[in-house]
Amino acid sequence: MKVALASDHGGIQIREEIRKLLEELHIEYEDFGCECADSVDYPDYALPVAEKVANGEFDRGILICGTGIGMSISANKVKGIRCALVHDIFSARMTRLHNNSNILAMGERVIGAGLAREIAQTWLQTDFEGGRHQTRIGKIAEYEEK
Ligand code: RB5
């Protein structure tokens, strides 16, 4: 699995924690910034990561901002992206089992680095269930083709 990772200035600490997690799990990843603590615009980070996941260059993406909301709204504008904004373990598991989410968004002003790490690990290690859930996400894909 190859993971594309990015944050804005509001998600730097969790991004660092996720980098450590990916290294511990021996998961290949690339960090697309941001590079500094100055204020940046979250779409400039969410959209390139979402495009890299949508075009198959990366299997999954993880995006962090202050709330996770700006990142998730932006990523979900890209065709083929199912970005889930998650702040609890149950949703992390369910969004993989049922939605086959390919991007995880989290908010550093909402949760701490420890919980973010557990959420990311659960999300990375849970497989899609398929079946009736494939039919449902297929309907989203059909809509995207309109
Ligand atoms: C930046 O101040 C903040 O707006 C951003 O990190 C994010 O929370 C937006 O949704």
Backbone and ligand atoms as CSV (ligand in chain L), in Angstrom:
chain,resi,resn,atom,element,x,y,z
A,1,MET,N,N,0.845,-1.200,0.000
A,1,MET,CA,C,0.000,0.000,0.000
A,1,MET,C,C,0.881,1.251,0.000
A,2,LYS,N,N,0.483,2.225,-0.838
A,2,LYS,CA,C,1.220,3.501,-0.890
A,2,LYS,C,C,0.294,4.627,-0.434
A,3,VAL,N,N,0.759,5.411,0.531
A,3,VAL,CA,C,-0.088,6.445,1.136
A,3,VAL,C,C,0.473,7.839,0.829
A,4,ALA,N,N,-0.416,8.729,0.399
A,4,ALA,CA,C,-0.059,10.143,0.211
A,4,ALA,C,C,-0.555,10.915,1.427
A,5,LEU,N,N,0.348,11.693,2.034
A,5,LEU,CA,C,0.057,12.368,3.301
A,5,LEU,C,C,0.259,13.870,3.132
A,6,ALA,N,N,-0.639,14.663,3.715
A,6,ALA,CA,C,-0.437,16.124,3.706
A,6,ALA,C,C,-1.242,16.761,4.833
A,7,SER,N,N,-0.825,17.970,5.196
A,7,SER,CA,C,-1.601,18.765,6.156
A,7,SER,C,C,-1.413,20.227,5.801
A,8,ASP,N,N,-2.277,21.062,6.354
A,8,ASP,CA,C,-1.998,22.503,6.324
A,8,ASP,C,C,-1.277,22.842,7.630
A,9,HIS,N,N,-1.154,24.126,7.923
A,9,HIS,CA,C,-0.451,24.555,9.145
A,9,HIS,C,C,-1.179,24.109,10.415
A,10,GLY,N,N,-2.464,23.800,10.294
A,10,GLY,CA,C,-3.254,23.377,11.458
A,10,GLY,C,C,-3.135,21.899,11.780
A,11,GLY,N,N,-2.341,21.161,11.005
A,11,GLY,CA,C,-2.279,19.709,11.215
A,11,GLY,C,C,-0.888,19.124,11.260
A,12,ILE,N,N,0.083,19.978,11.548
A,12,ILE,CA,C,1.493,19.551,11.472
A,12,ILE,C,C,1.857,18.476,12.497
A,13,GLN,N,N,1.334,18.609,13.721
A,13,GLN,CA,C,1.723,17.644,14.774
A,13,GLN,C,C,1.146,16.257,14.508
A,14,ILE,N,N,-0.101,16.226,14.090
A,14,ILE,CA,C,-0.693,14.910,13.784
A,14,ILE,C,C,-0.010,14.308,12.556
A,15,ARG,N,N,0.328,15.148,11.605
A,15,ARG,CA,C,1.028,14.623,10.417
A,15,ARG,C,C,2.333,13.946,10.818
A,16,GLU,N,N,3.030,14.549,11.749
A,16,GLU,CA,C,4.292,13.972,12.259
A,16,GLU,C,C,4.015,12.613,12.911
A,17,GLU,N,N,2.951,12.539,13.695
A,17,GLU,CA,C,2.580,11.289,14.374
A,17,GLU,C,C,2.221,10.208,13.337
A,18,ILE,N,N,1.523,10.602,12.298
A,18,ILE,CA,C,1.124,9.646,11.247
A,18,ILE,C,C,2.343,9.167,10.467
A,19,ARG,N,N,3.290,10.075,10.254
A,19,ARG,CA,C,4.541,9.668,9.591
A,19,ARG,C,C,5.224,8.567,10.391
A,20,LYS,N,N,5.295,8.749,11.718
A,20,LYS,CA,C,5.920,7.732,12.597
A,20,LYS,C,C,5.161,6.413,12.480
A,21,LEU,N,N,3.832,6.510,12.521
A,21,LEU,CA,C,3.006,5.298,12.436
A,21,LEU,C,C,3.282,4.551,11.128
A,22,LEU,N,N,3.302,5.279,10.022
A,22,LEU,CA,C,3.505,4.642,8.709
A,22,LEU,C,C,4.875,3.971,8.656
A,23,GLU,N,N,5.852,4.617,9.272
A,23,GLU,CA,C,7.189,4.006,9.309
A,23,GLU,C,C,7.174,2.738,10.158
A,24,GLU,N,N,6.537,2.798,11.308
A,24,GLU,CA,C,6.460,1.605,12.180
A,24,GLU,C,C,5.733,0.453,11.505
A,25,LEU,N,N,4.720,0.786,10.716
A,25,LEU,CA,C,3.939,-0.256,10.039
A,25,LEU,C,C,4.578,-0.679,8.709
A,26,HIS,N,N,5.718,-0.056,8.380
A,26,HIS,CA,C,6.416,-0.326,7.113
A,26,HIS,C,C,5.500,-0.097,5.915
A,27,ILE,N,N,4.748,0.972,5.996
A,27,ILE,CA,C,3.875,1.341,4.880
A,27,ILE,C,C,4.571,2.451,4.094
A,28,GLU,N,N,4.660,2.250,2.784
A,28,GLU,CA,C,5.305,3.240,1.915
A,28,GLU,C,C,4.440,4.502,1.879
A,29,TYR,N,N,5.085,5.664,1.972
A,29,TYR,CA,C,4.303,6.901,1.919
A,29,TYR,C,C,5.134,8.035,1.370
A,30,GLU,N,N,4.428,9.075,0.947
A,30,GLU,CA,C,5.095,10.321,0.572
A,30,GLU,C,C,4.392,11.465,1.292
A,31,ASP,N,N,5.205,12.377,1.812
A,31,ASP,CA,C,4.679,13.522,2.557
A,31,ASP,C,C,4.682,14.743,1.632
A,32,PHE,N,N,3.502,15.274,1.358
A,32,PHE,CA,C,3.364,16.409,0.442
A,32,PHE,C,C,3.204,17.745,1.175
A,33,GLY,N,N,3.723,17.837,2.398
A,33,GLY,CA,C,3.711,19.115,3.109
A,33,GLY,C,C,2.464,19.285,3.957
A,34,CYS,N,N,2.281,20.500,4.536
A,34,CYS,CA,C,3.009,21.709,4.166
A,34,CYS,C,C,4.375,21.769,4.865
A,35,GLU,N,N,5.213,22.612,4.348
A,35,GLU,CA,C,6.597,22.664,4.812
A,35,GLU,C,C,6.819,23.578,6.016
A,36,CYS,N,N,5.895,24.477,6.275
A,36,CYS,CA,C,6.184,25.460,7.334
A,36,CYS,C,C,4.939,25.715,8.178
A,37,ALA,N,N,5.144,26.483,9.263
A,37,ALA,CA,C,4.040,26.762,10.170
A,37,ALA,C,C,3.230,27.988,9.733
A,38,ASP,N,N,3.655,28.635,8.648
A,38,ASP,CA,C,2.900,29.793,8.146
A,38,ASP,C,C,1.532,29.347,7.661
A,39,SER,N,N,0.616,30.286,7.634
A,39,SER,CA,C,-0.741,29.978,7.196
A,39,SER,C,C,-0.738,29.630,5.702
A,40,VAL,N,N,-1.317,28.496,5.380
A,40,VAL,CA,C,-1.430,28.060,3.977
A,40,VAL,C,C,-2.901,27.741,3.706
A,41,ASP,N,N,-3.219,27.437,2.451
A,41,ASP,CA,C,-4.608,27.170,2.067
A,41,ASP,C,C,-4.820,25.667,1.872
A,42,TYR,N,N,-5.719,25.078,2.670
A,42,TYR,CA,C,-5.877,23.613,2.649
A,42,TYR,C,C,-6.193,23.012,1.270
A,43,PRO,N,N,-6.918,23.716,0.359
A,43,PRO,CA,C,-7.161,23.062,-0.944
A,43,PRO,C,C,-5.872,22.812,-1.728
A,44,ASP,N,N,-4.846,23.645,-1.464
A,44,ASP,CA,C,-3.570,23.478,-2.178
A,44,ASP,C,C,-2.875,22.171,-1.790
A,45,TYR,N,N,-3.306,21.576,-0.684
A,45,TYR,CA,C,-2.725,20.304,-0.228
A,45,TYR,C,C,-3.700,19.153,-0.439
A,46,ALA,N,N,-4.976,19.406,-0.216
A,46,ALA,CA,C,-5.977,18.334,-0.358
A,46,ALA,C,C,-6.141,17.900,-1.817
A,47,LEU,N,N,-6.215,18.873,-2.726
A,47,LEU,CA,C,-6.531,18.521,-4.115
A,47,LEU,C,C,-5.425,17.712,-4.802
A,48,PRO,N,N,-4.149,18.088,-4.668
A,48,PRO,CA,C,-3.103,17.257,-5.275
A,48,PRO,C,C,-3.070,15.837,-4.709
A,49,VAL,N,N,-3.251,15.710,-3.379
A,49,VAL,CA,C,-3.266,14.367,-2.777
A,49,VAL,C,C,-4.454,13.571,-3.317
A,50,ALA,N,N,-5.618,14.204,-3.380
A,50,ALA,CA,C,-6.816,13.511,-3.880
A,50,ALA,C,C,-6.620,13.077,-5.329
A,51,GLU,N,N,-5.995,13.919,-6.133
A,51,GLU,CA,C,-5.758,13.551,-7.537
A,51,GLU,C,C,-4.800,12.364,-7.641
A,52,LYS,N,N,-3.801,12.342,-6.777
A,52,LYS,CA,C,-2.829,11.229,-6.812
A,52,LYS,C,C,-3.487,9.915,-6.397
A,53,VAL,N,N,-4.475,9.981,-5.514
A,53,VAL,CA,C,-5.195,8.762,-5.121
A,53,VAL,C,C,-6.175,8.381,-6.234
A,54,ALA,N,N,-6.860,9.373,-6.780
A,54,ALA,CA,C,-7.852,9.104,-7.832
A,54,ALA,C,C,-7.201,8.504,-9.076
A,55,ASN,N,N,-5.971,8.955,-9.397
A,55,ASN,CA,C,-5.339,8.430,-10.629
A,55,ASN,C,C,-4.518,7.158,-10.380
A,56,GLY,N,N,-4.538,6.662,-9.152
A,56,GLY,CA,C,-3.900,5.375,-8.863
A,56,GLY,C,C,-2.430,5.446,-8.518
A,57,GLU,N,N,-1.882,6.676,-8.531
A,57,GLU,CA,C,-0.473,6.834,-8.154
A,57,GLU,C,C,-0.254,6.402,-6.695
A,58,PHE,N,N,-1.263,6.663,-5.861
A,58,PHE,CA,C,-1.251,6.235,-4.452
A,58,PHE,C,C,-2.541,5.479,-4.173
A,59,ASP,N,N,-2.475,4.519,-3.228
A,59,ASP,CA,C,-3.675,3.725,-2.894
A,59,ASP,C,C,-4.595,4.472,-1.953
A,60,ARG,N,N,-3.999,5.203,-1.000
A,60,ARG,CA,C,-4.780,5.912,0.013
A,60,ARG,C,C,-4.149,7.269,0.300
A,61,GLY,N,N,-4.956,8.145,0.910
A,61,GLY,CA,C,-4.457,9.443,1.336
A,61,GLY,C,C,-4.863,9.722,2.761
A,62,ILE,N,N,-4.034,10.493,3.467
A,62,ILE,CA,C,-4.378,10.967,4.812
A,62,ILE,C,C,-4.132,12.476,4.827
A,63,LEU,N,N,-5.175,13.227,5.220
A,63,LEU,CA,C,-5.124,14.689,5.186
A,63,LEU,C,C,-5.503,15.241,6.557
A,64,ILE,N,N,-4.744,16.205,7.030
A,64,ILE,CA,C,-5.036,16.789,8.342
A,64,ILE,C,C,-5.059,18.312,8.230
A,65,CYS,N,N,-6.078,18.926,8.808
A,65,CYS,CA,C,-6.090,20.388,8.973
A,65,CYS,C,C,-6.607,20.682,10.380
A,66,GLY,N,N,-7.032,21.885,10.644
A,66,GLY,CA,C,-7.474,22.218,11.990
A,66,GLY,C,C,-8.688,21.405,12.406
A,67,THR,N,N,-9.670,21.366,11.537
A,67,THR,CA,C,-10.901,20.622,11.822
A,67,THR,C,C,-11.023,19.338,11.001
A,68,GLY,N,N,-10.281,19.245,9.926
A,68,GLY,CA,C,-10.435,18.138,8.955
A,68,GLY,C,C,-11.520,18.436,7.934
A,69,ILE,N,N,-12.290,19.476,8.196
A,69,ILE,CA,C,-13.448,19.757,7.338
A,69,ILE,C,C,-13.016,20.311,5.970
A,70,GLY,N,N,-12.144,21.306,5.991
A,70,GLY,CA,C,-11.694,21.883,4.716
A,70,GLY,C,C,-11.024,20.841,3.843
A,71,MET,N,N,-10.197,20.007,4.460
A,71,MET,CA,C,-9.514,18.945,3.705
A,71,MET,C,C,-10.530,17.966,3.116
A,72,SER,N,N,-11.521,17.569,3.899
A,72,SER,CA,C,-12.478,16.569,3.403
A,72,SER,C,C,-13.383,17.158,2.330
A,73,ILE,N,N,-13.813,18.398,2.504
A,73,ILE,CA,C,-14.654,19.025,1.461
A,73,ILE,C,C,-13.868,19.089,0.156
A,74,SER,N,N,-12.628,19.530,0.243
A,74,SER,CA,C,-11.806,19.672,-0.969
A,74,SER,C,C,-11.568,18.326,-1.636
A,75,ALA,N,N,-11.131,17.344,-0.853
A,75,ALA,CA,C,-10.789,16.029,-1.431
A,75,ALA,C,C,-12.002,15.393,-2.097
A,76,ASN,N,N,-13.169,15.583,-1.511
A,76,ASN,CA,C,-14.371,14.952,-2.077
A,76,ASN,C,C,-14.858,15.612,-3.355
A,77,LYS,N,N,-14.228,16.711,-3.776
A,77,LYS,CA,C,-14.542,17.315,-5.086
A,77,LYS,C,C,-13.898,16.541,-6.224
A,78,VAL,N,N,-12.912,15.706,-5.900
A,78,VAL,CA,C,-12.176,14.968,-6.938
A,78,VAL,C,C,-12.899,13.657,-7.226
A,79,LYS,N,N,-13.166,13.433,-8.501
A,79,LYS,CA,C,-13.904,12.242,-8.929
A,79,LYS,C,C,-13.185,10.959,-8.474
A,80,GLY,N,N,-13.931,10.075,-7.871
A,80,GLY,CA,C,-13.350,8.804,-7.425
A,80,GLY,C,C,-12.902,8.825,-5.979
A,81,ILE,N,N,-12.951,10.007,-5.367
A,81,ILE,CA,C,-12.504,10.096,-3.970
A,81,ILE,C,C,-13.683,9.926,-3.018
A,82,ARG,N,N,-13.460,9.071,-2.046
A,82,ARG,CA,C,-14.394,8.922,-0.924
A,82,ARG,C,C,-13.585,9.252,0.341
A,83,CYS,N,N,-13.623,10.528,0.688
A,83,CYS,CA,C,-12.847,10.993,1.844
A,83,CYS,C,C,-13.747,11.021,3.069
A,84,ALA,N,N,-13.302,10.372,4.135
A,84,ALA,CA,C,-14.072,10.315,5.381
A,84,ALA,C,C,-13.397,11.171,6.450
A,85,LEU,N,N,-14.178,12.063,7.016
A,85,LEU,CA,C,-13.707,12.876,8.147
A,85,LEU,C,C,-14.009,12.089,9.420
A,86,VAL,N,N,-12.969,11.677,10.119
A,86,VAL,CA,C,-13.136,10.722,11.226
A,86,VAL,C,C,-12.437,11.214,12.497
A,87,HIS,N,N,-13.176,11.132,13.603
A,87,HIS,CA,C,-12.589,11.495,14.894
A,87,HIS,C,C,-12.846,10.435,15.967
A,88,ASP,N,N,-13.216,9.229,15.541
A,88,ASP,CA,C,-13.394,8.138,16.510
A,88,ASP,C,C,-13.068,6.814,15.835
A,89,ILE,N,N,-12.733,5.821,16.649
A,89,ILE,CA,C,-12.264,4.532,16.138
A,89,ILE,C,C,-13.388,3.780,15.404
A,90,PHE,N,N,-14.596,3.857,15.961
A,90,PHE,CA,C,-15.723,3.140,15.344
A,90,PHE,C,C,-15.920,3.595,13.892
A,91,SER,N,N,-15.935,4.916,13.686
A,91,SER,CA,C,-16.140,5.434,12.331
A,91,SER,C,C,-14.964,5.081,11.422
A,92,ALA,N,N,-13.755,5.051,11.987
A,92,ALA,CA,C,-12.580,4.688,11.187
A,92,ALA,C,C,-12.754,3.287,10.616
A,93,ARG,N,N,-13.248,2.394,11.450
A,93,ARG,CA,C,-13.455,1.006,11.038
A,93,ARG,C,C,-14.613,0.914,10.035
A,94,MET,N,N,-15.722,1.567,10.384
A,94,MET,CA,C,-16.921,1.465,9.543
A,94,MET,C,C,-16.731,2.087,8.166
A,95,THR,N,N,-15.998,3.182,8.100
A,95,THR,CA,C,-15.836,3.822,6.792
A,95,THR,C,C,-14.950,3.014,5.851
A,96,ARG,N,N,-14.130,2.151,6.416
A,96,ARG,CA,C,-13.390,1.221,5.546
A,96,ARG,C,C,-14.293,0.033,5.181
A,97,LEU,N,N,-14.958,-0.539,6.169
A,97,LEU,CA,C,-15.812,-1.711,5.925
A,97,LEU,C,C,-16.933,-1.388,4.937
A,98,HIS,N,N,-17.558,-0.243,5.099
A,98,HIS,CA,C,-18.784,0.059,4.345
A,98,HIS,C,C,-18.617,1.048,3.202
A,99,ASN,N,N,-17.739,2.029,3.365
A,99,ASN,CA,C,-17.616,3.073,2.328
A,99,ASN,C,C,-16.373,2.908,1.455
A,100,ASN,N,N,-15.502,1.984,1.827
A,100,ASN,CA,C,-14.221,1.836,1.117
A,100,ASN,C,C,-13.566,3.205,0.946
A,101,SER,N,N,-13.563,4.002,1.988
A,101,SER,CA,C,-12.992,5.354,1.888
A,101,SER,C,C,-11.521,5.239,1.507
A,102,ASN,N,N,-11.127,6.111,0.571
A,102,ASN,CA,C,-9.734,6.052,0.106
A,102,ASN,C,C,-8.904,7.227,0.639
A,103,ILE,N,N,-9.562,8.163,1.302
A,103,ILE,CA,C,-8.826,9.217,2.017
A,103,ILE,C,C,-9.431,9.385,3.409
A,104,LEU,N,N,-8.541,9.542,4.379
A,104,LEU,CA,C,-8.925,9.805,5.760
A,104,LEU,C,C,-8.576,11.260,6.077
A,105,ALA,N,N,-9.540,12.009,6.602
A,105,ALA,CA,C,-9.272,13.383,7.043
A,105,ALA,C,C,-9.483,13.461,8.550
A,106,MET,N,N,-8.609,14.222,9.210
A,106,MET,CA,C,-8.739,14.413,10.661
A,106,MET,C,C,-8.415,15.867,11.002
A,107,GLY,N,N,-8.907,16.306,12.167
A,107,GLY,CA,C,-8.696,17.682,12.609
A,107,GLY,C,C,-7.866,17.744,13.871
A,108,GLU,N,N,-6.740,18.435,13.771
A,108,GLU,CA,C,-5.810,18.517,14.913
A,108,GLU,C,C,-6.334,19.408,16.044
A,109,ARG,N,N,-7.309,20.273,15.733
A,109,ARG,CA,C,-7.889,21.101,16.797
A,109,ARG,C,C,-9.091,20.395,17.432
A,110,VAL,N,N,-9.341,19.172,16.974
A,110,VAL,CA,C,-10.488,18.401,17.475
A,110,VAL,C,C,-10.014,17.238,18.349
A,111,ILE,N,N,-8.982,16.535,17.892
A,111,ILE,CA,C,-8.477,15.363,18.627
A,111,ILE,C,C,-6.968,15.483,18.816
A,112,GLY,N,N,-6.451,14.697,19.750
A,112,GLY,CA,C,-5.013,14.676,20.011
A,112,GLY,C,C,-4.294,13.680,19.109
A,113,ALA,N,N,-2.970,13.753,19.153
A,113,ALA,CA,C,-2.147,12.919,18.289
A,113,ALA,C,C,-2.306,11.423,18.598
A,114,GLY,N,N,-2.519,11.097,19.880
A,114,GLY,CA,C,-2.659,9.684,20.259
A,114,GLY,C,C,-3.884,9.050,19.627
A,115,LEU,N,N,-5.012,9.732,19.709
A,115,LEU,CA,C,-6.238,9.207,19.099
A,115,LEU,C,C,-6.121,9.189,17.576
A,116,ALA,N,N,-5.512,10.230,17.022
A,116,ALA,CA,C,-5.342,10.287,15.562
A,116,ALA,C,C,-4.555,9.073,15.070
A,117,ARG,N,N,-3.557,8.705,15.835
A,117,ARG,CA,C,-2.723,7.551,15.479
A,117,ARG,C,C,-3.553,6.266,15.488
A,118,GLU,N,N,-4.366,6.086,16.525
A,118,GLU,CA,C,-5.223,4.883,16.625
A,118,GLU,C,C,-6.234,4.845,15.489
A,119,ILE,N,N,-6.800,6.000,15.189
A,119,ILE,CA,C,-7.774,6.097,14.090
A,119,ILE,C,C,-7.096,5.709,12.774
A,120,ALA,N,N,-5.926,6.280,12.523
A,120,ALA,CA,C,-5.228,6.002,11.261
A,120,ALA,C,C,-4.855,4.529,11.168
A,121,GLN,N,N,-4.401,3.951,12.274
A,121,GLN,CA,C,-4.009,2.536,12.243
A,121,GLN,C,C,-5.226,1.657,11.934
A,122,THR,N,N,-6.329,1.932,12.598
A,122,THR,CA,C,-7.558,1.172,12.351
A,122,THR,C,C,-7.977,1.319,10.887
A,123,TRP,N,N,-7.959,2.545,10.398
A,123,TRP,CA,C,-8.377,2.836,9.017
A,123,TRP,C,C,-7.466,2.137,8.003
A,124,LEU,N,N,-6.164,2.139,8.285
A,124,LEU,CA,C,-5.215,1.510,7.361
A,124,LEU,C,C,-5.340,-0.011,7.349
A,125,GLN,N,N,-5.756,-0.577,8.486
A,125,GLN,CA,C,-5.725,-2.040,8.612
A,125,GLN,C,C,-7.094,-2.704,8.476
A,126,THR,N,N,-8.091,-1.952,8.086
A,126,THR,CA,C,-9.434,-2.537,7.912
A,126,THR,C,C,-9.758,-2.631,6.431
A,127,ASP,N,N,-10.220,-3.806,6.008
A,127,ASP,CA,C,-10.549,-4.022,4.590
A,127,ASP,C,C,-12.024,-3.755,4.299
A,128,PHE,N,N,-12.296,-3.363,3.076
A,128,PHE,CA,C,-13.660,-3.141,2.589
A,128,PHE,C,C,-14.415,-4.472,2.581
A,129,GLU,N,N,-15.684,-4.417,2.983
A,129,GLU,CA,C,-16.519,-5.623,3.056
A,129,GLU,C,C,-17.107,-6.028,1.708
A,130,GLY,N,N,-17.277,-5.055,0.813
A,130,GLY,CA,C,-17.855,-5.350,-0.511
A,130,GLY,C,C,-19.337,-5.679,-0.421
A,131,GLY,N,N,-19.812,-6.551,-1.310
A,131,GLY,CA,C,-21.218,-6.973,-1.298
A,131,GLY,C,C,-22.164,-5.802,-1.502
A,132,ARG,N,N,-23.162,-5.674,-0.615
A,132,ARG,CA,C,-24.153,-4.612,-0.760
A,132,ARG,C,C,-23.510,-3.228,-0.672
A,133,HIS,N,N,-22.371,-3.166,-0.003
A,133,HIS,CA,C,-21.699,-1.863,0.120
A,133,HIS,C,C,-21.044,-1.459,-1.203
A,134,GLN,N,N,-20.640,-2.440,-1.994
A,134,GLN,CA,C,-20.102,-2.148,-3.325
A,134,GLN,C,C,-21.200,-1.549,-4.201
A,135,THR,N,N,-22.410,-2.115,-4.097
A,135,THR,CA,C,-23.552,-1.580,-4.856
A,135,THR,C,C,-23.760,-0.112,-4.504
A,136,ARG,N,N,-23.661,0.200,-3.228
A,136,ARG,CA,C,-23.921,1.573,-2.763
A,136,ARG,C,C,-22.852,2.544,-3.239
A,137,ILE,N,N,-21.590,2.147,-3.121
A,137,ILE,CA,C,-20.564,3.098,-3.593
A,137,ILE,C,C,-20.561,3.148,-5.120
A,138,GLY,N,N,-21.048,2.068,-5.749
A,138,GLY,CA,C,-21.217,2.069,-7.210
A,138,GLY,C,C,-22.206,3.140,-7.647
A,139,LYS,N,N,-23.208,3.374,-6.849
A,139,LYS,CA,C,-24.200,4.409,-7.168
A,139,LYS,C,C,-23.571,5.807,-7.107
A,140,ILE,N,N,-22.644,5.986,-6.206
A,140,ILE,CA,C,-21.933,7.278,-6.137
A,140,ILE,C,C,-21.078,7.443,-7.406
A,141,ALA,N,N,-20.402,6.360,-7.786
A,141,ALA,CA,C,-19.548,6.408,-8.983
A,141,ALA,C,C,-20.387,6.685,-10.233
A,142,GLU,N,N,-21.567,6.075,-10.303
A,142,GLU,CA,C,-22.477,6.319,-11.443
A,142,GLU,C,C,-22.862,7.790,-11.503
A,143,TYR,N,N,-23.177,8.349,-10.357
A,143,TYR,CA,C,-23.553,9.771,-10.297
A,143,TYR,C,C,-22.404,10.650,-10.788
A,144,GLU,N,N,-21.189,10.256,-10.434
A,144,GLU,CA,C,-20.021,11.043,-10.839
A,144,GLU,C,C,-19.853,11.047,-12.361
A,145,GLU,N,N,-20.379,10.036,-13.016
A,145,GLU,CA,C,-20.251,9.931,-14.477
A,145,GLU,C,C,-21.258,10.804,-15.210
A,146,LYS,N,N,-22.272,11.326,-14.500
A,146,LYS,CA,C,-23.333,12.109,-15.157
A,146,LYS,C,C,-22.813,13.397,-15.741
L,1,RB5,C1,C,-6.949,27.040,9.191
L,1,RB5,O1,O,-7.018,28.101,10.084
L,1,RB5,C2,C,-8.207,26.186,9.265
L,1,RB5,O2,O,-9.260,26.895,8.732
L,1,RB5,C3,C,-7.993,24.879,8.545
L,1,RB5,O3,O,-6.931,24.196,9.132
L,1,RB5,C4,C,-9.161,23.920,8.575
L,1,RB5,O4,O,-9.637,23.746,9.868
L,1,RB5,C5,C,-10.229,24.205,7.628
L,1,RB5,O5,O,-11.209,23.474,7.489
